[in-house]
Amino acid sequence: MTRSEKRLFVLGSVVVLVLAGLALGDRDQGLPELLRRRVERERLQAEIQQLRQRRDELARQVLDLRENPRAIERRAREDLGMIRKGETVFLLPERDGPNR
């Protein structure tokens, strides 16, 4: 190996060691932090997608309630347990199993 090749090898080794030190450095820097942030970003992106779906679902419900009077009545009956004047509600006990 010539003298210039040795110098190049030493310089390359120093560069690799410096980069490795930066990549594997303390917790606030380097590769471990990069990986942690990548996992956190993926988790947040999934949460954003779920929230968008929930927003779209709620927007459809709002539109239905604005345009469909039966939707209002259905929500009042199912969610709030409301009944009309003069109606009688019969509550039947749930069965214990499929054969009863």
Buried (B, 14 or more C-beta within 10 A) or exposed (E): EEEEEEEEEEEEEEEEEEEEEEEEEEEEEBEBBEEEEEEEEEEEEEEEEEEEEEEEEEEEEEEBEEEEEEBEEEBEBEEEEEEEEEEEEEEEEEEEEEEE
